[in-house]
Amino acid sequence: MANKWFTKSLALGLAGLALAGCGAKQDSSKGGSSESKKEFTLYSNKSEIQEALTAYAKEWGEKNGVTVNIKTCSGSCKISDQLKTEFTAGTAPDVFVIEGQSGYDMWKDSIQPLKGDWIDKTEFEFKQGNDVYGFPVSVEGYGLAYNKEILTKAGIDPSTLTSFEAVQKAMDTLESKKSELGLTTVVATATKEGETWIMGIHDFGAYLSSGLPNGDRSVTEQVLKGEMDKTRLENYANWVELLFNHTEKKLLTVGTQEDMDSAFASGKAAFLHQGNWKDPNLKQLNANFEMGFIPYQTLGKDKNADGLFIGAPSYYVVNKDTKALEYINKFFNDLVDTKEGQDYIVNKANMISPFSNTTEKPSAPLSRFLAEWISAKKPVYSFDNPYFMPDNFLMNKLGPIYGQYAQGQIDKAKFQELIINQIKEVPSLLKK
């Protein structure tokens, strides 16, 4: 289902890395300088695969005689803020992550176009015009992850959960059988500070993309003008209400993503509100059951949603002032072309490769489910629409509204009102 619209996509999530070493100092020499430096710093923003990526970077560095310093920004840390600090301090990394079109717009004067054989092996590179700026690290996707064993015991076929009514009925059934099934919660999701990206970015992404052809920006363009479709929002609010009604109160209001993972992996939750980036965490928690995804049902009772959100979620971009471009290019090419690089992407990091020459296939259950979904050419909704929004807007402005709703401080009507009021501010924020 890969299309060239993805080339303008960006996102939340990319390989998390272990904190090690210091950022390479910013230098006025351009990347094309003949003076190469056999050292570079890579700064990323997620921790889920830090062990695998750290190990690969170390092995690759030793083999090629290059020192690779790894830095990470995850959880409540905001990478855009951290990068601003690094650039101001003169310790800007050689390679870093941007989030969305707004991320490119923010850093376009600090990054350089890329070249490499890997570009012809993917449809997920990040482009502006005819120039390639971003190296896609993986293909990711999300829906509502389910434990098939639990659903089967409750007499529920996950393949039938393609309407709001069907999901509502299934959740009601699971709720009535919680004791029998050993559940503490039907759904595992969270809204607390530090986890506002879960609802603010990914779930609101369903408002922007659900039911639309892949790459359709119509709803997003409306929101960028500060406008909301009130009927679409009302249907979306019913979905949020359904999730919250079936999530244990403590988990919903003060739980962390680690608490969510633990509940799902231990069979205490039937659904996990996350994406395939959780495969490594679930493996560590010994989640040995069949799992997959159902689509978010945000379109109301008269429209079925049958697609998952799938795309290239994040990209490496290269500092225009790096002295290590030669080695960074080799690092990229080796990720794509070598057995070790492909093994890292697919088997060690449990990601879905964005490159056509990759022979390895995911073994991790959620990644495998998405790979099969794509191979079967099932519906895919745009993954990247949230990342056309102002920097940190969804996490910092919309995210806390979900928290107020979860805690009972506001009702569903007020939830919608506050969302509408925040969206009205989008045009002015984009001008800043």
C-alpha positions as CSV (number, residue, x, y, z in Angstrom):
1,M,0.0,0.0,0.0
2,A,3.1,2.3,-0.1
3,N,2.5,5.5,-2.0
4,K,4.7,8.5,-2.7
5,W,2.5,10.6,-0.5
6,F,4.5,9.1,2.3
7,T,7.5,11.0,1.2
8,K,6.1,14.0,2.9
9,S,5.1,12.1,6.0
10,L,6.9,12.2,9.3
11,A,6.2,11.1,12.8
12,L,6.4,10.2,16.2
13,G,8.2,7.5,16.7
14,L,11.9,6.3,15.5
15,A,14.5,4.1,16.9
16,G,15.2,4.9,20.6
17,L,18.8,4.8,21.6
18,A,20.8,4.5,24.8
19,L,22.3,7.7,26.2
20,A,26.0,7.6,25.6
21,G,28.7,10.1,24.8
22,C,28.4,13.8,24.0
23,G,27.0,15.6,21.0
24,A,29.5,16.4,18.3
25,K,30.3,20.1,18.3
26,Q,28.8,22.1,15.5
27,D,31.3,23.2,12.9
28,S,31.2,25.6,10.0
29,S,32.6,23.0,7.6
30,K,30.0,21.6,5.3
31,G,29.2,18.0,5.0
32,G,31.0,17.8,1.6
33,S,34.3,18.9,3.1
34,S,37.3,16.8,2.3
35,E,38.1,16.8,6.0
36,S,36.2,13.8,7.3
37,K,35.8,12.9,10.9
38,K,35.5,9.3,11.9
39,E,33.0,10.0,14.6
40,F,29.4,11.1,14.6
41,T,26.5,11.6,17.1
42,L,23.0,10.3,16.4
43,Y,20.1,11.8,18.4
44,S,16.8,10.0,18.5
45,N,13.5,10.1,20.4
46,K,12.3,6.7,21.5
47,S,13.5,4.1,23.9
48,E,11.6,1.0,22.8
49,I,14.5,-0.5,20.7
50,Q,17.5,1.2,22.4
51,E,19.2,-2.1,23.3
52,A,19.1,-3.4,19.8
53,L,20.1,-0.2,18.1
54,T,22.9,0.5,20.6
55,A,24.3,-2.9,20.0
56,Y,24.2,-2.5,16.2
57,A,25.8,0.9,16.3
58,K,28.6,-0.4,18.4
59,E,29.2,-3.4,16.2
60,W,29.0,-1.3,13.0
61,G,31.4,1.3,14.5
62,E,34.0,-1.3,15.5
63,K,33.9,-2.9,12.1
64,N,34.3,0.4,10.3
65,G,36.6,2.2,12.7
66,V,34.0,4.9,13.4
67,T,32.9,6.1,16.8
68,V,29.1,6.4,16.9
69,N,27.8,8.4,19.9
70,I,24.2,7.8,20.8
71,K,21.9,10.2,22.5
72,T,18.1,9.8,23.1
73,C,15.1,11.8,24.1
74,S,12.0,9.8,25.1
75,G,9.0,9.9,27.3
76,S,8.2,13.4,28.5
77,C,11.4,14.8,27.0
78,K,10.5,16.9,23.9
79,I,13.1,16.3,21.2
80,S,12.4,19.6,19.4
81,D,13.2,21.5,22.7
82,Q,16.3,19.4,23.3
83,L,17.6,20.0,19.8
84,K,17.1,23.7,20.1
85,T,19.2,23.6,23.3
86,E,21.9,21.5,21.5
87,F,22.1,23.8,18.5
88,T,22.3,26.9,20.8
89,A,25.0,25.3,22.9
90,G,27.1,24.4,19.8
91,T,26.7,20.7,20.5
92,A,24.3,19.9,17.7
93,P,24.2,16.2,16.7
94,D,25.3,15.0,13.2
95,V,22.1,13.0,12.8
96,F,18.8,13.6,14.4
97,V,15.1,13.1,14.1
98,I,12.4,15.5,12.9
99,E,8.7,15.1,13.6
100,G,6.4,15.9,10.7
101,Q,6.3,18.6,8.1
102,S,6.5,21.2,10.8
103,G,9.7,19.5,12.0
104,Y,11.3,19.9,8.5
105,D,10.1,23.5,8.4
106,M,11.8,24.1,11.7
107,W,15.1,22.6,10.8
108,K,15.3,23.0,7.0
109,D,18.1,25.6,7.4
110,S,20.2,23.1,9.4
111,I,20.0,19.9,7.4
112,Q,21.2,18.8,4.0
113,P,19.9,16.7,1.1
114,L,20.9,13.1,1.1
115,K,22.2,10.8,-1.6
116,G,22.6,7.0,-1.6
117,D,21.7,3.8,-3.3
118,W,19.1,3.2,-0.6
119,I,16.8,5.9,-2.1
120,D,16.0,3.6,-5.0
121,K,15.0,0.8,-2.7
122,T,12.2,2.6,-0.8
123,E,9.0,4.6,-1.4
124,F,9.1,6.0,2.1
125,E,11.9,8.5,1.9
126,F,11.2,12.1,3.1
127,K,11.3,14.5,0.2
128,Q,10.9,18.2,-0.4
129,G,10.6,18.8,-4.1
130,N,13.1,16.6,-5.9
131,D,15.5,16.4,-2.9
132,V,15.6,13.7,-0.4
133,Y,16.1,14.8,3.2
134,G,15.0,11.9,5.4
135,F,16.1,8.3,5.8
136,P,13.1,6.2,6.8
137,V,14.0,3.9,9.7
138,S,11.0,1.6,9.6
139,V,7.3,1.3,8.7
140,E,5.1,1.4,11.7
141,G,1.4,1.2,12.2
142,Y,-1.3,1.2,14.9
143,G,-4.9,0.3,15.6
144,L,-6.2,-1.2,18.8
145,A,-4.1,-4.2,19.6
146,Y,-5.9,-7.3,20.9
147,N,-5.2,-10.5,22.7
148,K,-6.8,-13.1,20.5
149,E,-6.8,-15.8,23.2
150,I,-9.0,-13.6,25.4
151,L,-11.3,-12.6,22.7
152,T,-11.8,-16.2,21.6
153,K,-12.6,-17.2,25.2
154,A,-15.3,-14.5,25.2
155,G,-16.7,-15.7,21.9
156,I,-15.5,-12.7,19.9
157,D,-14.0,-12.9,16.4
158,P,-11.6,-9.9,16.0
159,S,-12.1,-9.9,12.2
160,T,-15.7,-8.8,12.8
161,L,-14.8,-5.7,14.8
162,T,-15.1,-3.3,11.9
163,S,-17.9,-1.1,13.2
164,F,-18.5,1.0,16.3
165,E,-21.5,-1.1,17.3
166,A,-19.4,-4.3,17.0
167,V,-16.6,-3.0,19.1
168,Q,-19.0,-1.6,21.7
169,K,-20.8,-4.9,22.0
170,A,-17.4,-6.7,22.3
171,M,-16.2,-4.4,25.0
172,D,-19.5,-4.7,26.9
173,T,-19.2,-8.5,26.7
174,L,-15.6,-8.4,28.0
175,E,-16.6,-6.1,30.8
176,S,-19.3,-8.5,31.9
177,K,-16.8,-11.4,31.9
178,K,-13.8,-9.6,33.5
179,S,-13.7,-11.9,36.5
180,E,-14.1,-15.0,34.4
181,L,-11.4,-13.9,32.0
182,G,-9.0,-12.6,34.7
183,L,-9.1,-9.0,33.4
184,T,-8.5,-5.9,35.5
185,T,-9.4,-3.7,32.5
186,V,-10.8,-4.3,29.0
187,V,-8.7,-1.5,27.4
188,A,-5.2,-0.3,28.4
189,T,-4.6,3.3,27.7
190,A,-3.4,6.3,29.6
191,T,-3.8,10.1,29.7
192,K,-1.4,11.4,32.5
193,E,1.2,14.1,31.9
194,G,4.1,12.5,30.1
195,E,1.8,10.2,28.2
196,T,-0.4,12.7,26.5
197,W,1.0,11.7,23.1
198,I,-1.0,8.5,23.3
199,M,-4.4,10.2,22.9
200,G,-3.3,13.6,21.7
201,I,-1.2,12.4,18.8
202,H,-2.2,8.9,17.8
203,D,-5.9,8.8,18.8
204,F,-6.6,12.3,17.5
205,G,-4.9,11.1,14.3
206,A,-8.0,9.0,13.8
207,Y,-10.1,12.1,13.7
208,L,-7.8,13.4,10.9
209,S,-7.5,10.3,8.8
210,S,-10.1,7.6,9.5
211,G,-12.2,6.5,6.5
212,L,-10.3,8.7,4.1
213,P,-8.3,7.5,1.1
214,N,-4.6,7.1,1.7
215,G,-3.0,10.5,1.5
216,D,-6.3,12.4,1.8
217,R,-5.6,15.7,3.6
218,S,-9.1,17.2,3.5
219,V,-9.9,17.0,7.2
220,T,-6.3,18.0,8.2
221,E,-6.5,21.0,5.9
222,Q,-9.7,22.0,7.5
223,V,-8.1,21.7,11.0
224,L,-5.1,23.8,9.8
225,K,-7.6,26.5,9.0
226,G,-8.9,26.3,12.6
227,E,-12.1,24.6,11.7
228,M,-13.7,21.3,12.9
229,D,-16.4,19.1,11.5
230,K,-18.8,19.0,14.5
231,T,-20.5,15.8,13.4
232,R,-17.2,14.0,12.8
233,L,-16.0,15.3,16.2
234,E,-19.1,14.1,18.0
235,N,-18.6,10.6,16.5
236,Y,-15.0,10.8,17.5
237,A,-15.9,11.8,21.1
238,N,-18.1,8.8,21.3
239,W,-15.1,6.6,20.5
240,V,-13.0,8.3,23.2
241,E,-15.9,7.8,25.7
242,L,-16.0,4.1,24.8
243,L,-12.3,3.7,25.4
244,F,-12.4,5.5,28.7
245,N,-15.5,3.7,29.9
246,H,-13.7,0.4,29.5
247,T,-10.3,1.4,31.0
248,E,-9.7,0.9,34.7
249,K,-9.8,4.4,36.3
250,K,-6.3,4.3,37.9
251,L,-4.6,3.1,34.8
252,L,-6.4,5.7,32.7
253,T,-5.7,8.7,34.9
254,V,-2.3,8.0,36.5
255,G,-0.9,5.0,34.7
256,T,2.1,4.9,32.5
257,Q,2.7,3.2,29.1
258,E,4.8,0.7,31.1
259,D,1.7,-0.1,33.2
260,M,-0.3,-0.5,30.0
261,D,2.2,-2.9,28.5
262,S,2.3,-4.9,31.7
263,A,-1.5,-5.2,31.8
264,F,-1.7,-6.4,28.2
265,A,1.3,-8.7,28.4
266,S,0.1,-10.4,31.5
267,G,-3.4,-11.0,30.1
268,K,-5.0,-8.5,32.4
269,A,-6.2,-6.3,29.5
270,A,-7.8,-7.4,26.3
271,F,-6.8,-4.4,24.2
272,L,-3.7,-2.2,24.1
273,H,-4.0,1.3,22.8
274,Q,-0.6,1.3,21.0
275,G,1.3,0.4,17.8
276,N,3.8,-2.2,16.7
277,W,6.6,-0.3,18.3
278,K,5.6,-2.1,21.5
279,D,6.8,-5.5,20.2
280,P,10.1,-5.3,22.0
281,N,8.5,-4.4,25.3
282,L,5.9,-7.1,25.0
283,K,8.6,-9.7,24.3
284,Q,10.5,-8.6,27.4
285,L,7.3,-9.1,29.3
286,N,6.8,-12.6,27.9
287,A,3.6,-11.9,26.1
288,N,3.3,-15.3,24.4
289,F,-0.1,-15.1,22.8
290,E,-1.5,-14.3,19.3
291,M,-2.2,-10.7,18.8
292,G,-3.2,-8.3,16.1
293,F,-5.0,-4.9,15.5
294,I,-8.6,-3.8,14.9
295,P,-9.2,-0.4,13.3
296,Y,-10.2,2.6,15.5
297,Q,-14.0,3.0,15.1
298,T,-14.2,6.8,15.2
299,L,-16.7,7.4,12.4
300,G,-20.0,6.7,14.2
301,K,-22.7,4.2,13.8
302,D,-23.4,4.8,10.1
303,K,-19.8,4.3,8.8
304,N,-17.4,1.5,9.3
305,A,-13.7,2.0,9.6
306,D,-11.7,-0.9,8.1
307,G,-8.2,0.6,7.8
308,L,-5.1,0.8,10.0
309,F,-2.8,3.7,10.3
310,I,0.4,2.7,8.6
311,G,3.4,4.7,7.3
312,A,7.0,5.6,7.7
313,P,6.9,7.2,11.2
314,S,10.2,8.9,11.5
315,Y,13.4,9.8,9.6
316,Y,17.0,10.5,10.2
317,V,18.2,13.8,8.9
318,V,21.8,15.0,8.6
319,N,23.2,18.2,10.0
320,K,24.5,20.3,7.1
321,D,27.6,21.2,9.2
322,T,28.7,17.6,9.9
323,K,32.2,16.5,9.1
324,A,31.2,12.8,9.1
325,L,29.0,12.7,6.0
326,E,31.1,10.0,4.4
327,Y,30.6,7.7,7.3
328,I,26.9,8.6,7.9
329,N,26.2,7.7,4.3
330,K,27.9,4.3,4.8
331,F,25.9,3.8,8.0
332,F,22.7,4.4,6.1
333,N,23.7,2.2,3.1
334,D,24.8,-0.6,5.4
335,L,21.5,-0.6,7.3
336,V,19.8,-1.3,3.9
337,D,22.2,-3.5,2.1
338,T,24.1,-5.7,4.6
339,K,22.8,-8.8,6.2
340,E,23.7,-7.3,9.6
341,G,21.7,-4.2,8.9
342,Q,18.6,-6.0,7.7
343,D,18.9,-8.4,10.7
344,Y,19.0,-5.4,13.0
345,I,15.9,-3.7,11.5
346,V,13.7,-6.8,11.3
347,N,14.9,-9.3,13.8
348,K,16.7,-7.4,16.5
349,A,14.6,-4.2,16.6
350,N,11.4,-6.0,15.4
351,M,10.6,-3.3,12.9
352,I,9.0,-3.5,9.4
353,S,11.7,-2.6,6.9
354,P,10.8,0.2,4.5
355,F,13.3,-1.2,1.9
356,S,12.3,-3.4,-1.0
357,N,15.5,-5.4,-1.0
358,T,15.0,-6.7,2.6
359,T,14.7,-10.4,2.6
360,E,14.0,-10.7,6.4
361,K,10.4,-10.8,7.6
362,P,9.2,-9.7,11.0
363,S,8.7,-12.4,13.6
364,A,7.4,-10.1,16.3
365,P,3.6,-10.5,16.4
366,L,2.3,-6.9,15.9
367,S,4.9,-6.1,13.2
368,R,4.1,-9.4,11.4
369,F,0.4,-8.6,11.6
370,L,1.0,-5.2,9.9
371,A,3.3,-6.7,7.3
372,E,0.7,-9.2,6.4
373,W,-2.0,-6.5,6.3
374,I,0.1,-4.5,3.8
375,S,0.8,-7.6,1.7
376,A,-2.9,-8.4,1.6
377,K,-3.5,-4.8,0.3
378,K,-6.0,-4.1,3.1
379,P,-7.1,-0.5,3.7
380,V,-4.5,1.9,5.0
381,Y,-5.2,5.4,6.5
382,S,-2.7,8.2,6.5
383,F,-0.3,7.9,9.3
384,D,1.3,11.3,9.1
385,N,-1.6,13.7,9.2
386,P,-1.0,14.6,12.9
387,Y,2.5,15.8,12.0
388,F,1.3,18.7,9.8
389,M,0.1,20.3,13.1
390,P,2.0,22.9,15.0
391,D,5.1,21.6,16.9
392,N,4.0,19.9,20.2
393,F,0.4,21.2,19.8
394,L,-1.3,17.8,19.9
395,M,0.7,16.5,22.9
396,N,0.7,19.8,24.9
397,K,-2.6,21.5,24.0
398,L,-5.0,18.7,23.1
399,G,-3.4,15.9,25.2
400,P,-4.3,17.5,28.6
401,I,-8.0,17.8,27.5
402,Y,-8.2,14.0,27.3
403,G,-6.8,13.9,30.8
404,Q,-9.5,16.3,32.1
405,Y,-12.1,14.1,30.5
406,A,-10.6,10.9,31.9
407,Q,-10.6,12.4,35.4
408,G,-14.2,13.5,35.2
409,Q,-13.4,17.2,35.4
410,I,-15.3,17.8,32.2
411,D,-18.1,16.0,30.4
412,K,-18.2,14.9,26.7
413,A,-19.8,18.1,25.5
414,K,-17.1,20.2,27.3
415,F,-14.4,17.9,25.9
416,Q,-15.6,18.7,22.3
417,E,-15.9,22.4,23.2
418,L,-12.3,22.6,24.4
419,I,-11.0,20.7,21.4
420,I,-12.8,23.1,19.1
421,N,-11.4,26.1,21.0
422,Q,-7.8,24.8,20.8
423,I,-8.1,24.1,17.1
424,K,-9.2,27.7,16.5
425,E,-5.7,28.7,17.6
426,V,-3.9,26.5,15.0
427,P,-3.6,29.1,12.2
428,S,-2.0,31.7,14.5
429,L,0.4,29.0,15.9
430,L,1.5,28.0,12.4
431,K,2.4,31.6,11.6
432,K,4.9,31.8,14.5
